[in-house]
Amino acid sequence: MQGLQAAKEKASGLFANKPLLFKNAHENFHVEQKGYDQMYDGEDLETPPSPERPPPRPIDKYVRAECPCLSTRYTVALLACFGFSIMFGMRCNMSMAKLKMTEKHNTSVGVKEDTPFNWTVNVESSIDSSYFAGYLITQVPGGFLASMYPANRIFGAAIVASSIFNMAIPGAMSIGPAAVVMLKIAQGFVEGVTYPSCHGIWRSWAPPLERSRLATLAFCGTYAGIVIGMPLSGLLTDYISWQTPFYFYGVCGVLWYFLWLWLVFEKPSKHPHITGKELTYIEQSLGTAAQAAMPGFWNTPWKAFATSPPVYAIIVANFCRTWNFCLLVIFQSAYFNTRFNMQITESGFVGAIPHLIMTSLVPIGGMMADYLRKNNIMTTTNVRKLFNCGGFGLEAFFFVLVAYADNKYVATIELTLGVACSGFAISGYNVNHLDIAPRYASILMGLSNGIGTIAGFVVPIVIDNMTREKEKLEKAITEWRAVFLMGATVHFIGITIYAIFASGELQPWAEPTPAYESPMKSLDHETTFTEQPSAPLKNTEAPAYGAIAAPPPRPPAPQQHVPNNPFVSGAFYQAEPVQPPAQEYQEPSEDGTY
């Protein structure tokens, strides 16, 4: 018996305060030995009790829907980044193809121009701007689609549809410019929902203090697409054919779509393999805002949008940013080619350098913005203004220097610094929708991006007409100088308006109207069980004159004391006399002492 007792004590010492480990077919459950009321605190259980959590899919039995080194929300951000990279890489295909189709060759007869398609300046402008005609149409509808249907599915479907259209462009070019215009409109039409749907994704996935870093990580794919797309399209065009970039990016978009379907879900509670710690963190940080009913067309506060200065500040900033971004994406290679006589491959690599630096600065800017907000160093409003105006101002300053640059190396350095600094602006206006109205973020993104797209529609027409004689070096110098000075002026206008009217605070109209609740009755109107509702309660009225007042109520009898019994109401502990322990009896000595 003593050996059994010793074994029990040793075992209890070994397992005291040790975690318990439960295991099933899918996960290990790590549970500390806590009190019942502290058993689940969002940090221990790998599978929290979520009623909406679906069972694993058949494919998950073989390959789990997770990236080993990334949390689930950062997996969503990284895949969204890849999707934007493919989308904006496809925009570089046409600019490189046009340079190849108008390439000049030195022959024995003289300089010969390779022009398989004899397009005029007006035709080229129509093709460049036709994309933005379709892109403009679906901006606001894209915001409503993202609020009515799963935003992740809309985003993925838009990328794969655009990839399929991109593979059809070489065939359309052999038919005629009208077919190319129709395909570019269709491509812009489906891509118009990408930005609003991405904001719809972050409505359910981004904790408030991580909005900047998650959104900027996704949106830096925009610039990574230019970084990769320009040199890659130039290489494929120069060494294989001008059709190759269209097919390459189309296939990449289809492969990306399968990864997106496998790894990304509508919201955290729908993900079968998200950890309990991350799920609880996201849902508790978002609170009830993510579960609120999404707005429809008729209950959207359009009047509040139209009279809100912060909304106008975001719209103007989006327009200014779109103007200069389209300037660089569409005409940067042409600028280096005609101004400094660079070859196609060289202009592609040089044009990618500014966007490469900016791609690395965009997520850094997002982390800096979140750090300033999280540590209460600056308010959200001041953070947005600092990053947006600082990014725009530095890019405008370097645009002025580029306008007067006479050396290709100096121009490359100045353009690189300007474009790189503009990456900080993404932590300003581009995530500001989630600050002022998270419930309407996707709709506001569609509205602001739609109006900003007008710049993308206008820029090709304006700049093509401003640079009609860019083939002559003397004319190219003055024409490109005017182009970059115009871009700097657009940014200075955006800085002024955003600095005055922008805000980072939740707007009063941004929350749904609370449900109507009937007011509580006051004590004077409280219903009583008397024949006269307004009569005072029984035994509360004063006695009439001459009446004998009722005796006061008898106080309750004191409860009988039950010593040391905690189950009896009113029991208390008191010291009880204890018989001293028995001692061995000793016989008295002869003198009567012990």
Disulfide bonds with the S-S distance in Angstrom:
none
